[in-house]
Amino acid sequence: MTGEPNSQHPQTYLTLPDTDTATAVSVILKLRGETCDIDCLYCYEKRKEAPGGARISAEDIRRLPEIFGDRPLSLELHGGEPLTAGKPYIEHLLSELAGQPTVQRVSLQTNGIRLDNSWLDMFDRVYPALRIGISLDGDPEGNAWRVDYDGAPTYSKVATALERLAARGRKVGIITAVTPRVLGRASAVLDHLASFAAVDAISFAPCFDATVTLPTAAVGRRATASRIAQQASLSSNGPAWAITPTEYVEFVLAAAVRWVHAGAYRRIKLEPIVSAIRKLRGLDTGFCHFSNLKCDHIFTLYPDKRVGSCDELPWPAAQLATLDQFGGHEQVATAQRQLPLLQQGRSLTNKCTECRYRSTCGGGCIATRIRATIAYGDDNEYCGHRMRLIDGVAALITQPGMPSAVSCRHVRARPKRLNEMHDVRGFIGRWRDPRATRHKPRLQISTHGNINTVGEPGIHEADDLDPLHPLWRNAIEPGVWPLVEVITAEWNLITYDSCEGHAYAGLAIEPGERRVGILPREPAQYARIAAALCRCCAAIEQHVPEAIRIIIGRADLTCATSQKRFPVLNILFERTDGYDWSAYFDNLADATRLLTEQLRATPPDERTECGCAVVRSTAGTS
């Protein structure tokens, strides 16, 4: 029983009224606005010139449950630097939060400079469940942009705080800004962060700041050393700390390979890798870049009572209202619906509807999409790097022992949500075994496709069909037969599914694309097949009709008997974006002939190197 890659999926972007009161909202509390005791050159909060000096009052925070009612609240103490608010204030605030029944989680994002034992003692006493996140951009070289107002490095103070946390048995997460200072050094940066015993999570955040052209406004007549350094880092090409989506994804995938091979995955959660893995497995994640709970479920509160959406969105465009203007969640939803910035953000996810990565990507970051669209006219490069990330993670899951697989551009992530077989091991064992018992299936043949069924309503299984079954040839549709024949007879592989593709003329059904599913017998064969198929695709790539793109899809086949997942490869003849179905079916036979001839000419061997000799950008494809 199989399902198409683009079967029904949840909405990419849910508004507040789309979810019930059991769905949490996240509130980022900018306790002191942009006030901070260090002056990172790339700080996005200071570019907003948000109100500093003042503090969010406990009375304002008590209003949050009044506004959001029974919805669970996830609160993040943020800045600037939240600890500049002072220990008595933070202690009182945490005591307040500990007594609020709808507050399910409280976290603190800090630069770590002030984290001494007295702070940690207070946290343990007042709010033991407080989750601490620390900003650290890898090793000293990576932290070059994180300086104090005198321009002096801050790394050593943060490292001391991490050692202090480890001594107390505390676990923390690290947010690492990916800048040119760490590019090309992913393994070293990952190893350095993992060397701190307190670290149990690392999140790589990209500095997609190419559109930043102005320095942060300075207070006072004399510019600080940090602001002078920031000014020197700006040019007509953007800031020196900015990177591209392509640079980011290459760094993250290289770090992920090291994370696996060094065994760091056993104790450290690595983002965005873990969320991508969960989505590929059909599981949910709390990371909004991969979730449909995006900007309409994230709020930011400032000391002057301003309330906005996600803090990464540009201000003041992201402002919804002031706290006093909200009597309840209905007013919040109205303000969200009317805010032009959120309208733009929601509209940007419309393109996700037809994207083949919809179920795994989750739409990404709305704030980044908006910045890209404003700067470049579209967000295609951003989409391309998300696809590249998903493809690389899929390769890491299925071929963890082969780092080069994450760079393959022909073998891509194409998970099928409904891809199940009754007894996978039994099917592999029966394949071409003359002694095996073969049951007679009920074979239904029509112009809209052949279905092999065991006779039970709603169950379509092909477990009994292999090349030695008397109905084998009858069951394979003619358009896909030449491909199935060379795969099974000459490549000696197991096929578990095939479809010649159907226009379904006159039916209210989305046309189906041509495909053949391959079930490798064991991991080593999987690696050889994936590499060989990639080499074949690369060899004919320039000759395949433009309306069609041949992709090797990575997916899982679930065994209904054992619930074990078996990695499979699917040869997919996909319709290229911009071409209609008529062009697709007009060119399908030619594309199939090209691949069939190439497969016949180059059977697989022991090599595991794929055909992607040159890494090419996938920006703009889907």
VODREN-490973 format. One record per residue (C-alpha): y, z, x. Coordinates in steps of 0.25 Angstrom, whole numbers, padded with zeros to 4 digits, always signed. Layout:
BEGIN
YZX
...
END
This chain:
BEGIN
+0000+0000+0000
+0013-0004+0007
+0028-0004+0004
+0039-0013+0008
+0049-0007+0019
+0061-0009+0008
+0054-0001-0003
+0062+0008-0011
+0070+0019-0003
+0080+0029-0007
+0095+0026-0007
+0101+0026+0007
+0113+0034+0003
+0113+0045-0008
+0125+0050-0014
+0127+0065-0018
+0123+0062-0033
+0111+0054-0028
+0104+0067-0024
+0102+0080-0031
+0106+0095-0028
+0093+0097-0020
+0099+0087-0009
+0107+0094+0002
+0121+0090+0006
+0126+0092+0021
+0139+0098+0023
+0145+0097+0037
+0155+0109+0039
+0166+0105+0049
+0169+0120+0051
+0181+0117+0060
+0183+0103+0058
+0184+0095+0071
+0187+0108+0079
+0178+0108+0091
+0177+0115+0105
+0174+0103+0112
+0179+0088+0111
+0168+0078+0111
+0174+0064+0113
+0166+0058+0102
+0168+0069+0091
+0169+0062+0078
+0174+0075+0071
+0187+0075+0079
+0190+0061+0076
+0192+0065+0061
+0203+0075+0065
+0196+0085+0055
+0203+0098+0053
+0200+0108+0064
+0203+0122+0066
+0200+0127+0052
+0187+0131+0047
+0179+0128+0035
+0180+0140+0026
+0167+0148+0021
+0173+0146+0007
+0173+0131+0009
+0158+0131+0013
+0155+0140+0001
+0160+0128-0008
+0149+0119-0003
+0138+0124-0012
+0148+0124-0024
+0151+0109-0022
+0136+0105-0019
+0129+0114-0028
+0115+0116-0026
+0113+0106-0015
+0108+0111-0002
+0119+0111+0009
+0116+0108+0023
+0128+0112+0031
+0132+0109+0045
+0143+0117+0053
+0150+0107+0061
+0163+0103+0068
+0170+0101+0077
+0163+0113+0082
+0159+0123+0071
+0158+0135+0081
+0173+0134+0084
+0174+0140+0070
+0170+0154+0076
+0158+0163+0075
+0163+0172+0063
+0166+0160+0055
+0153+0153+0057
+0145+0166+0055
+0153+0168+0041
+0150+0153+0038
+0135+0154+0041
+0134+0167+0033
+0140+0160+0021
+0131+0148+0022
+0119+0157+0024
+0122+0162+0010
+0123+0149+0003
+0110+0145-0004
+0113+0130-0004
+0115+0129+0011
+0102+0125+0016
+0105+0122+0031
+0117+0125+0040
+0118+0118+0054
+0129+0119+0065
+0133+0108+0074
+0140+0113+0086
+0143+0108+0100
+0136+0121+0105
+0147+0125+0114
+0149+0139+0107
+0134+0142+0104
+0133+0155+0111
+0123+0167+0108
+0133+0173+0098
+0134+0161+0090
+0119+0159+0089
+0117+0174+0086
+0126+0172+0074
+0119+0160+0069
+0105+0167+0070
+0111+0179+0062
+0119+0172+0052
+0112+0158+0050
+0099+0157+0057
+0095+0144+0051
+0108+0137+0057
+0104+0124+0063
+0112+0121+0076
+0116+0107+0081
+0122+0105+0094
+0130+0092+0099
+0125+0088+0113
+0124+0074+0118
+0112+0075+0127
+0115+0078+0142
+0128+0081+0149
+0130+0066+0151
+0128+0063+0136
+0138+0074+0132
+0150+0068+0140
+0158+0066+0127
+0156+0081+0123
+0167+0088+0130
+0177+0099+0128
+0192+0097+0127
+0193+0098+0142
+0183+0086+0143
+0173+0095+0149
+0158+0093+0145
+0152+0103+0135
+0137+0100+0138
+0134+0112+0146
+0139+0122+0135
+0130+0115+0125
+0118+0115+0134
+0120+0130+0136
+0120+0132+0121
+0107+0124+0119
+0101+0133+0129
+0106+0145+0122
+0100+0140+0109
+0087+0138+0115
+0086+0152+0121
+0088+0157+0107
+0077+0148+0101
+0087+0140+0093
+0085+0125+0090
+0096+0115+0089
+0099+0101+0086
+0107+0092+0095
+0116+0081+0091
+0118+0071+0102
+0129+0060+0101
+0124+0047+0107
+0135+0041+0116
+0134+0032+0128
+0132+0044+0137
+0118+0045+0132
+0114+0031+0130
+0103+0026+0139
+0098+0040+0141
+0091+0044+0128
+0079+0050+0135
+0087+0059+0144
+0096+0064+0133
+0085+0067+0124
+0078+0074+0135
+0090+0082+0138
+0092+0087+0124
+0078+0090+0122
+0078+0099+0134
+0086+0109+0127
+0076+0118+0120
+0085+0121+0108
+0086+0107+0104
+0076+0103+0092
+0084+0091+0087
+0093+0080+0093
+0101+0070+0085
+0107+0058+0092
+0121+0055+0085
+0127+0041+0089
+0141+0040+0093
+0144+0027+0085
+0159+0028+0088
+0163+0014+0092
+0174+0014+0082
+0181+0026+0087
+0194+0021+0093
+0203+0033+0093
+0203+0047+0101
+0202+0060+0093
+0216+0065+0090
+0220+0076+0100
+0226+0089+0096
+0238+0093+0105
+0247+0085+0114
+0237+0085+0126
+0224+0078+0124
+0212+0085+0129
+0203+0080+0140
+0192+0077+0129
+0202+0069+0121
+0207+0061+0134
+0192+0058+0137
+0190+0054+0123
+0202+0044+0123
+0197+0038+0136
+0183+0036+0130
+0189+0027+0119
+0191+0012+0120
+0192-0001+0112
+0177-0001+0112
+0176+0013+0106
+0173+0026+0112
+0165+0028+0125
+0155+0037+0117
+0152+0027+0106
+0138+0020+0106
+0132+0009+0097
+0121+0010+0087
+0112+0002+0096
+0114+0011+0108
+0112+0023+0099
+0099+0019+0093
+0093+0015+0107
+0097+0029+0112
+0091+0036+0100
+0078+0028+0101
+0077+0030+0116
+0079+0045+0114
+0068+0045+0103
+0058+0039+0112
+0061+0050+0122
+0060+0060+0111
+0046+0056+0108
+0041+0054+0122
+0046+0067+0127
+0040+0074+0116
+0054+0079+0111
+0051+0076+0097
+0042+0088+0096
+0054+0097+0096
+0066+0089+0094
+0071+0081+0082
+0078+0069+0086
+0087+0062+0077
+0089+0051+0072
+0074+0049+0076
+0067+0059+0068
+0075+0054+0055
+0071+0040+0058
+0056+0045+0060
+0057+0052+0046
+0062+0040+0039
+0052+0031+0045
+0041+0041+0040
+0047+0040+0026
+0053+0055+0027
+0067+0060+0024
+0077+0065+0034
+0089+0074+0033
+0097+0065+0043
+0107+0057+0034
+0107+0045+0043
+0093+0043+0038
+0094+0049+0024
+0101+0045+0011
+0108+0058+0011
+0120+0053+0018
+0135+0055+0017
+0136+0059+0003
+0127+0071+0006
+0135+0075+0019
+0148+0082+0018
+0158+0087+0028
+0168+0099+0026
+0180+0102+0035
+0189+0114+0036
+0200+0109+0027
+0190+0107+0016
+0188+0092+0018
+0175+0087+0013
+0169+0074+0017
+0156+0067+0019
+0148+0066+0032
+0157+0070+0044
+0153+0057+0052
+0161+0049+0041
+0175+0046+0045
+0186+0055+0040
+0194+0056+0031
+0187+0045+0024
+0174+0054+0023
+0182+0065+0016
+0178+0067+0001
+0187+0078-0003
+0191+0093+0000
+0181+0104-0003
+0190+0109-0014
+0189+0096-0021
+0174+0097-0023
+0170+0105-0035
+0155+0101-0034
+0146+0090-0030
+0151+0080-0041
+0165+0079-0034
+0158+0077-0021
+0150+0066-0026
+0162+0059-0032
+0170+0060-0019
+0158+0054-0012
+0157+0043-0022
+0172+0040-0021
+0174+0041-0005
+0175+0027+0001
+0169+0031+0014
+0156+0035+0007
+0156+0023-0002
+0156+0015+0010
+0145+0023+0016
+0136+0022+0004
+0139+0007+0003
+0134+0005+0018
+0120+0009+0014
+0119-0002+0004
+0114-0011+0015
+0103-0001+0017
+0096-0005+0004
+0089-0017+0010
+0088-0012+0024
+0073-0011+0029
+0077+0002+0036
+0082+0009+0024
+0071+0019+0022
+0071+0023+0037
+0086+0022+0041
+0092+0029+0029
+0105+0022+0031
+0110+0029+0043
+0124+0035+0045
+0135+0031+0035
+0146+0036+0044
+0141+0027+0055
+0139+0015+0046
+0153+0016+0040
+0159+0017+0055
+0151+0005+0059
+0156-0003+0046
+0170+0000+0048
+0170-0003+0063
+0161-0016+0063
+0160-0020+0049
+0145-0017+0047
+0135-0006+0051
+0124-0016+0055
+0123-0011+0069
+0121+0003+0064
+0110-0002+0054
+0104-0009+0066
+0103+0004+0075
+0097+0011+0063
+0086+0001+0061
+0084+0001+0076
+0082+0016+0076
+0072+0016+0065
+0064+0005+0072
+0064+0013+0085
+0059+0026+0078
+0048+0018+0071
+0043+0013+0084
+0044+0027+0090
+0035+0032+0079
+0025+0022+0079
+0025+0019+0094
+0029+0032+0101
+0023+0029+0114
+0030+0015+0116
+0045+0018+0118
+0048+0003+0118
+0044+0001+0104
+0057+0008+0099
+0064-0005+0104
+0056-0015+0097
+0064-0024+0087
+0053-0031+0080
+0045-0019+0076
+0053-0011+0066
+0052+0001+0057
+0048-0004+0043
+0041+0008+0036
+0034+0006+0023
+0035+0018+0013
+0023+0013+0006
+0013+0009+0016
+0000+0016+0014
-0015+0013+0015
-0027+0021+0010
-0035+0023+0023
-0028+0017+0035
-0039+0021+0045
-0050+0016+0036
-0043+0002+0034
-0042+0001+0050
-0056+0004+0051
-0061-0006+0041
-0052-0017+0047
-0061-0029+0051
-0074-0019+0050
-0085-0028+0045
-0093-0015+0041
-0081-0009+0033
-0082-0008+0018
-0072-0017+0011
-0068-0014-0004
-0064-0025-0013
-0049-0024-0016
-0042-0029-0029
-0034-0040-0023
-0022-0045-0031
-0016-0058-0027
-0003-0064-0032
+0009-0072-0028
+0016-0059-0026
+0006-0053-0016
-0008-0049-0014
-0012-0035-0017
-0025-0028-0012
-0028-0016-0021
-0039-0006-0022
-0037-0007-0037
-0030+0006-0039
-0017+0005-0047
-0005+0004-0038
-0013+0005-0025
-0013-0007-0016
-0021-0005-0004
-0027-0015+0007
-0036-0006+0014
-0048-0015+0011
-0043-0028+0016
-0045-0032+0030
-0049-0045+0037
-0064-0043+0033
-0061-0040+0019
-0066-0052+0010
-0052-0052+0003
-0044-0051+0016
-0038-0065+0015
-0036-0065+0000
-0027-0052+0002
-0018-0058+0012
-0006-0066+0006
-0006-0080+0012
+0009-0079+0017
+0005-0068+0027
-0010-0072+0029
-0007-0079+0043
+0000-0067+0048
-0011-0057+0043
-0022-0066+0049
-0016-0067+0063
-0013-0052+0063
-0027-0048+0058
-0036-0059+0065
-0028-0062+0078
-0021-0049+0081
-0033-0041+0075
-0023-0031+0068
-0025-0024+0054
-0015-0028+0043
-0014-0018+0032
-0003-0025+0023
+0003-0039+0021
+0012-0047+0012
+0016-0061+0013
+0030-0058+0006
+0034-0061-0008
+0046-0066-0015
+0042-0060-0028
+0049-0071-0035
+0053-0067-0050
+0049-0052-0047
+0059-0041-0046
+0053-0037-0033
+0059-0038-0019
+0053-0049-0010
+0042-0044+0000
+0042-0048+0014
+0030-0053+0022
+0023-0042+0030
+0009-0039+0037
+0006-0024+0040
-0002-0021+0053
-0010-0008+0054
-0012-0005+0069
-0025+0002+0073
-0019+0012+0083
-0006+0015+0090
-0008+0006+0102
-0011-0006+0093
+0001-0003+0085
+0010-0004+0098
+0003-0017+0102
+0005-0023+0089
+0019-0019+0087
+0023-0025+0101
+0015-0038+0098
+0022-0040+0085
+0035-0038+0091
+0032-0048+0102
+0028-0058+0091
+0041-0056+0083
+0050-0057+0095
+0043-0070+0099
+0046-0077+0086
+0059-0069+0082
+0068-0081+0085
+0060-0090+0076
+0058-0082+0064
+0066-0087+0052
+0079-0079+0051
+0076-0075+0036
+0064-0067+0041
+0062-0056+0052
+0049-0052+0057
+0048-0037+0059
+0036-0028+0063
+0037-0016+0055
+0033-0002+0059
+0027+0006+0047
+0017+0016+0043
+0004+0015+0035
+0000+0028+0028
-0014+0031+0026
-0016+0036+0012
-0029+0044+0016
-0023+0051+0028
-0008+0049+0026
-0008+0045+0041
+0003+0035+0044
-0002+0022+0052
+0009+0014+0060
+0009+0000+0055
+0016-0013+0059
+0021-0023+0048
+0025-0037+0051
+0036-0039+0042
+0043-0052+0038
+0057-0047+0034
+0068-0054+0027
+0080-0055+0036
+0093-0049+0031
+0102-0060+0025
+0091-0069+0021
+0086-0070+0007
+0071-0070+0002
+0071-0085+0000
+0074-0087+0015
+0063-0076+0019
+0052-0082+0011
+0056-0096+0016
+0054-0092+0030
+0043-0082+0029
+0031-0092+0032
+0038-0097+0045
+0040-0083+0050
+0026-0079+0047
+0021-0091+0054
+0029-0088+0066
+0024-0074+0067
+0010-0078+0064
+0010-0088+0075
+0016-0078+0085
+0006-0067+0082
-0005-0077+0084
+0000-0082+0097
+0003-0067+0103
-0008-0057+0098
-0005-0043+0103
-0010-0038+0116
-0009-0024+0123
+0006-0025+0125
+0015-0015+0118
+0029-0022+0122
+0036-0028+0110
+0044-0041+0110
+0058-0034+0110
+0062-0037+0125
+0077-0036+0121
+0082-0025+0112
+0091-0031+0101
+0100-0025+0091
+0095-0025+0077
+0109-0022+0071
+0111-0028+0058
+0097-0030+0054
+0089-0023+0044
END
